[in-house]
Structure formats: C-alpha cells, structure tokens
Amino acid sequence: MGPGDGLALLPALNDATGPAPHVDLVEPSTALLEQATDALQAQGIAHRAHNTTAEDLLTTHPDQRWDLAQSTFALQSLPPHERGPVLHALAQRTRHLSVVEFDVAHVPDPFDPHWFDSCLQRLERGLREYENERDLVGTGFILPVVLGHFATHTRTNHEHSVQDWAHDLEQAGFTHVRTHHLCDYWWEGAWLLRAQGRHTG
Ligand SMILES: C[S@@+](CC[C@H](N)C(=O)[O-])C[C@H]1O[C@@H](n2cnc3c(N)ncnc32)[C@H](O)[C@@H]1O
C-alpha cells in the first residue's frame, strides 16, 4: 500500500526467498506507480497495479484476500476516520500485516517554543541529506507536515506514537502485534509493526 516509486518495496522483494510472489500495488500517484511497475516489470515480478487509494481498492475489490499486506510510511497519510475502516478491512482480509511508521509523540501545542525549536533542528539536519531535491522535499513534504500542526493548514499526514499504532491494529482486529525499532531517522525513530490478520482461508 502506497509503495511510491518502489524504493522500499523492490529491495524487499529482491531479498525474498521462496516462490516468486505475486504483488498487488495500490498507489494514488500515477507517476510514482509507473516507476514502481516499470521496475517490477524489468525484474519479471508478477504484479497488478491499482492507481487508486487503499480505501478505494478495499471497497471496490471486496472478495480480494492477501497473504501479506505491507506499507512503509504510507498509512500515516490517512486521517484517523479513514484509517480505522482500512485497518479493520485488512484485519479480516489478510494473514499478515507489516507496517513501518515513525514513532511521533503527540504535539500538544505547536506554538510551544521547545517543540518548534526541536522540530527546526531535525528539519535542518534532514534537509542537509538532500542536494538536488532539497527544495522539492522542503516545500513539497516538510513544510506541509509542519504547517499541518497549525489549524490554518490542512494536514497531509497523521502520524502518532508506535504505541498508538499498535493500539490501532489491535482495535482493528489484528492479533500478535509486535513492534520492532528499525533505525533512528532524522525525523523520528522508524518502527516496524507486525501483526496477524484473521484471514486463514
Ligand atoms: C512517504 S511516501 C512513501 C512511499 C514508499 N512506501 C517508500 O517508503 O518509499 C507515502 C506514499 O503513500 C501514498 N499514499 C497516500 N495516500 C494513500 C492512500 N490513501 N492509499 C494508498 N497510498 C497512499 C503516496 O502517494 C506516497 O506514494
């Protein structure tokens, strides 16, 4: 779900052992989806591409089931009222779930100078990692995320803590929810959450 151009998906598929998987991609960005499918095609990985949102795919394909649903930094795009039904549907229709998200503490007051100062320091550190794409990342990704904390701007992401993610999965019906710290990223720590769904057929 939300593979973008396949940056995180392709290495995982390449490292996979066992029978070659069949992959369904669901990605609302046409341009990114094309890059991901071109790469899958080049590597001979069987796939279907759905140029839409996860919530739309789940609604329009009610009989579809999956062995594994996977998302890296994409489920945070869904506002809580849309994320709940998506997770609930996935819990019924997948055997396993694997999600990577940042562990982001609740921001009680974005006007708190301590929060804003720490935010600025992390953003400066992060932007230094980019060269040619620095402006694109800054204005296209980072600014909307920061401004989303202020009521004047529509939120483009809905991050929260890893404990809240685990709670969301359990509430949706997943079992055996496990969390695993992956790495400390400039924004926040990245965590892997794995869980078992109820689809056993
Ligand atoms: C931060 S990017 C992560 C891309 C990729 N997973 C990676 O790790 O490189 C978030 C991705 O989620 C996609 N996305 C946003 N809303 C979505 C939704 N409702 N359903 C599925 N994908 C969504 C975006 O188009 C974007 O490609």
The ligand as a MOL file (V3000), in Angstrom:
LIG
                    3D

  0  0  0     0  0            999 V3000
M  V30 BEGIN CTAB
M  V30 COUNTS 27 29 0 0 0
M  V30 BEGIN ATOM
M  V30 1 C 6.0130 8.9760 2.1890 0
M  V30 2 S 5.5240 8.1170 0.7380 0 CHG=1
M  V30 3 C 6.2350 6.5060 0.9930 0
M  V30 4 C 6.4960 5.7780 -0.2950 0
M  V30 5 C 7.1250 4.3700 -0.1480 0
M  V30 6 N 6.2900 3.4760 0.6290 0
M  V30 7 C 8.5060 4.4380 0.4470 0
M  V30 8 O 8.6960 4.0470 1.6030 0
M  V30 9 O 9.4240 4.8960 -0.2550 0 CHG=-1
M  V30 10 C 3.7800 7.8710 1.0090 0
M  V30 11 C 3.0900 7.1760 -0.1550 0
M  V30 12 O 1.7440 6.8810 0.2010 0
M  V30 13 C 0.9070 7.1560 -0.8870 0
M  V30 14 N -0.4650 7.3520 -0.3860 0
M  V30 15 C -1.0070 8.4810 0.1150 0
M  V30 16 N -2.2810 8.2780 0.4660 0
M  V30 17 C -2.5490 6.9640 0.1900 0
M  V30 18 C -3.7320 6.1580 0.3080 0
M  V30 19 N -4.8630 6.6650 0.7890 0
M  V30 20 N -3.6760 4.8680 -0.1090 0
M  V30 21 C -2.5020 4.3570 -0.5970 0
M  V30 22 N -1.3700 5.0850 -0.7340 0
M  V30 23 C -1.3900 6.3730 -0.3480 0
M  V30 24 C 1.5250 8.3880 -1.5060 0
M  V30 25 O 1.1000 8.6000 -2.8500 0
M  V30 26 C 3.0090 8.0530 -1.4100 0
M  V30 27 O 3.4710 7.3330 -2.5230 0
M  V30 END ATOM
M  V30 BEGIN BOND
M  V30 1 1 1 2
M  V30 2 1 2 3
M  V30 3 1 2 10
M  V30 4 1 3 4
M  V30 5 1 4 5
M  V30 6 1 5 6
M  V30 7 1 5 7
M  V30 8 2 7 8
M  V30 9 1 7 9
M  V30 10 1 10 11
M  V30 11 1 11 12
M  V30 12 1 11 26
M  V30 13 1 12 13
M  V30 14 1 13 14
M  V30 15 1 13 24
M  V30 16 1 14 15
M  V30 17 1 14 23
M  V30 18 2 15 16
M  V30 19 1 16 17
M  V30 20 1 17 18
M  V30 21 2 17 23
M  V30 22 1 18 19
M  V30 23 2 18 20
M  V30 24 1 20 21
M  V30 25 2 21 22
M  V30 26 1 22 23
M  V30 27 1 24 25
M  V30 28 1 24 26
M  V30 29 1 26 27
M  V30 END BOND
M  V30 END CTAB
M  END
